[in-house]
Amino acid sequence: MSRFNIFSTKSVKNNSQESAILLRKKIAAWNNWRGFLWATRTRILFWYVLIITFIYLVSIPAFRNLLYSRVDTRVRRELVEKMEIFNQLIENGSNVELNQAELEDYGWINEPDSRLVTPSSEQELKGFFNAFLAKQLPEDDTFLLTFVDGEFFKSSPRGRPKIFDRDSELMRNWANLVKPEEGEIEVPESQVGGIIYKAQPVKIQGGIVGVFIVAHTIRGEREEVIEAVGVVIQISIFVMLAALIFSWVASGKVLAPLRSFSKTARSISESDLSQRIPIQGKDELAEVAITFNEMMDRLQTTFTTQRNFINDAGHELRTPITIIRGHLELMSEDDPQEINETVTLVIDELDRMSRFVEDLILLSKTERPDFLLLETVNIKTLTQELFAKAQVLGERNWCLDKIATGIIVVDRQRLTQAIMNLAQNATQHTTSNDTIAIGSSMTKGKVKFWVRDTGEGIPEADQQRIFERFARAANSRRRSEGAGLGLSIVKAIAEAHHGEITLQSQPGKGAFFAIILPVKN
């Protein structure tokens, strides 16, 4: 192979590696960007922007129309008031009593003028118009127009838009009005935009001699409204940007516990369930954190119990297997007596293993809905049967304390099994000279079955622990007492009946076990 081919091959490999690295970087960047876009914080901000934008799109046109409406109402009110002043003066002259404060508000110069009398001729009407216009200081875009004998006379102010030229079509129409008129005229493509007006013809001796017009161009008002709306839009944009920044920061602080949730969840493994979420505040996220921590407590307890259960079960099964294997390995094939002894021992250990497995199966069924087969049971008959069955468990001073009367709904076989377990437990912790008593009673809607003995008793430190699986009291004397599942089975049967098991005991003074069940009618 030539040197050129070697270099070419290396170059191709390097280019391929660089392309692969670049591709991975692009994929990683895309995943990061996609994660950012779909992050809860980003979605909250997106919906916030969407809602605020919708509010602005609806509110700003509504605000503009509201301003238009208010300006229109104000302008029309001013036109009406100016026309009312004119009508009062034209009808009553200077004798009319006018509110001076209101006149000043409407630009009226309050000075006496002899020309302000009810006109009786065309000449007096011109004098009245001159005096009236001289006393007026119209607001911006408001025009007072007067006409005499079908011709334009004077206006205030004198400077007028082109639409108000004396020879315009609009002015000619107004000059020839014969009855009061008001309205709004749209003037597109002009400097006035539109005109709101009110017209009043003046009659002298039954004939129309002149016309008085109050007109207001609306372009200026609308430009002010548009300018105000523009200011509002600018301020709104600034406020929205500031709100978005604050919302981004605030949402980050609000969602900080969720990131803690995620971090804690990632740190949890099968071998380490001790991680918990720190609780801050008393809001919904704090409640979620509390619920999560409680769930982790239950999971940790369950895993610990399961681990201990597997370890204990393995230990309980390993011991008889070791015993069986050891005896079988040491058994002599030529000694029939040793063979018989070994077979007897193996069968005994296998029976113990069988009982252990049956107890495990029973405990696994306690939470199933079909664990109990309920039936109506006579308490007196059941108590007597329990006492009779217990007496064969061992040579003790057996005693029947008390027998309750009544009917209950229970699983006869499961309840019998529980009482027999308690009686068996009592025989294992007593001697032939001790007393074991069985009894039953019913008070306040509850029935109680008990087994008491005068044996060695149970230390207070063990009184709660002995109901756990594979647990034994510190003073347990013999390995043959079982795998430590008997009291666990009793507790499971009692709880399946929605009842409980209680224990009263002192070392050296015996023990009193009681199963308390609710009476179901």
ZARO-259497 format. One record per residue (C-alpha): x, z, y. Coordinates in steps of 0.25 Angstrom, whole numbers, plus 5000, padded with zeros to 4 digits. Each point is the difference from the previous one (the first is absolute). Layout:
BEGIN
XZY ...
END
This chain:
BEGIN
500050005000 500549965014 500350115011 498949935008 499050024989 500450154999 499850025014 498749935000 499550084989 500450135007 499349955013 498749974993 500050144994 500350075013 498949925007 499050044989 500450145001 499850005015 498749934999 499550104990 500550125009 499349935012 498749984992 500050154996 500250045014 498949915005 499050064989 500450145004 499849975014 498649944997 499650124991 500450095012 499249925010 498949994990 500050154998 500050025015 498849915002 499250074989 500550145004 498850105003 500650035014 500049855003 498649984995 499550125009 500749935012 499449874996 498650055000 500250085012 500549875008 498849934994 499050105004 500650025014 500149845002 498549994996 499650115010 500849935011 499449874997 498650065000 500250095012 500749925010 499049895001 498950115000 500850075011 500149875008 498549974999 499750145004 500849985013 499349875002 498750074999 500350115009 500649915011 498849914999 499150125001 500850065012 500049875007 498549974998 499750145005 500849985013 499349875002 498650074999 500450115009 500549905011 498849924999 499150135001 500750035013 499849865005 498550004997 499850145006 500749965013 499349865000 498650064999 500250135008 501249975009 500950125005 498850104998 500250014985 500750134995 501249964992 500950104992 501349995009 500950054988 499549894991 500149895011 501550045002 500249994985 499549855001 500949965012 498950025011 500650035014 499050105006 499949965014 498749985008 499749855003 498849955007 500049874993 499550074987 498649995002 498949934992 500249855005 498849935005 500749865003 501149924995 500950055011 499850144997 500349984985 501349945004 500350125008 499650094989 500949934990 501150015010 499850155002 499850024985 501349924996 500850075011 499650144994 500449964985 501450014994 499749934986 500950044988 500949904994 499349884994 498750045007 499449905010 498950015009 499449875004 498949975010 499249875002 499149965012 499049895000 500649944987 501450005005 501250094998 500250105011 501050104998 500750084989 500850134998 501149994997 500249865007 501149954990 499249954988 500349934987 499849854999 498750024992 499450075013 500349885009 498949985010 499749864994 500250044985 498849974991 499850154997 500050045015 498949895003 499250054988 500150145006 499649965014 498749944995 499550124992 498650045003 499950124991 500950124995 501049964989 501150074993 500949954988 501449964995 500649875001 501249964991 501049915008 501049954990 501449965004 499950065013 500750125008 498750085000 499749994985 498550045002 499150055010 499050115000 499049995012 498750055006 499349925010 498950045010 499249905009 499650055014 498649985005 499649995015 498649985003 499749964986 501149894999 501450004993 501050015012 501250044993 500750054987 500950124997 500949994988 500950114994 500949934990 501250064992 501049914992 500450064987 501349944997 500850115007 499250114993 500349934986 501549985003 500050155003 499350034987 501049904993 501250075006 499450144996 499849954986 501549945000 500550145004 499250064989 500649914990 501450025005 499850154999 499349994987 501149924994 501150105005 499150124995 499849934986 501549974998 500350155004 498850044990 500649914989 501450075002 499450145000 499149964988 501249954992 500750135003 498850094997 499649924987 501550024995 499850155002 498650014994 500549924988 501350074998 499450094990 499649874992 501549965000 500350144995 499049984989 500749874996 501350075000 499650124992 499349914990 501249914998 500850134998 499150054989 500449974986 499750054986 501150105000 499850055014 498650035005 500450115010 499949915012 498950035010 499549945013 500250095013 498650045006 499949995015 498850025008 498550024995 499549855001 499649904989 501549974997 500350154998 498850004990 500549884993 501450074999 499450134994 499249924990 501249924996 500850134998 498950064992 500049884991 501550014999 499850154996 499049964989 500949884995 501250095000 499350114992 499449904991 501449934997 500650144999 498950044990 500249874992 501550025000 499950144995 498949964990 500849904994 501250094999 499250114994 499349914991 501349944995 500650144998 498850044992 500149884991 501550004999 500150144994 499149984988 500749864998 501450075000 499550114990 499449894991 501349925000 500950114999 499350054987 499849874994 501549975002 500450134994 499050004988 500649994986 499349904991 500450084988 499350135004 498549994999 499750135006 500849965013 499249875000 498750074999 500450095012 500549885008 498749934998 499250125004 500850025012 499949855004 498550004998 499950125009 500849945011 499249874999 498750085001 500550065012 500449875006 498649954996 499450115008 500949985012 499649855000 498550044999 500150105011 500749895009 498949904997 498950115003 500750035014 500049855003 498549994997 499650115009 499849915013 499249904992 498550005003 499750004985 500950134998 498850094999 498849984991 499050095007 498850074992 499150125002 500650124994 499550144998 501050105006 499750114990 500149914987 501349945006 500650145003 499750054986 500649874994 501350015008 500250154995 499849964986 501049895001 501050085007 500150114990 500749914990 501249985009 500650134996 499950144996 499650075013 499050105005 499049905004 498950045010 498849935006 499850065014 498749945005 499149884997 499349935011 498649934998 499649875006 500249854999 501149925005 500449855000 501549994995 500849934989 499950094989 501249954992 500950005013 499650145004 500250054986 501449945000 500350075013 499650134995 500749994987 501349965008 499850135008 499850084987 501249934993 500850035012 499650154999 500450014986 501449955003 500250115010 499450124993 500350084987 499050044989 499750135007 499649935013 498649975004 499449865003 498649995006 499149885003 498850015009 499149925010 499150035012 499249935010 499950035015 499649935013 499949864993 501350014993 500350034985 501350074996 500750004986 501250094999 501150044990 500750135002 501150074993 500950125000 501349934997 501349995008 499349945012 500649895010 501050025011 499349975014 501149895003 499549934988 498550015001 499849875008 501249924993 499450024986 498949905002 501049895003 500349914989 501250044991 500150145007 500250134993 500050145005 501450075001 499650094988 499649894990 500650054987 499949894990 500249855000 498849984991 499150045012 499949855002 500549905011 499350075012 498849915001 498950104995 499750065014 500149875007 498949954990 499250125003 500149975015 499749854999 498850034992 499550115010 500249905012 499349894993 498850095000 500250025015 500450144997 501350085000 500950104991 500450135006 501150104995 500150155002 501250064993 501150115002 501350014991 499750104988 498550005003 499549874994 499349885006 498649965004 499749855000 498749955005 499349865001 499050005011 499049885000 498949965009 498650014994 499349865000 498550004999 
END
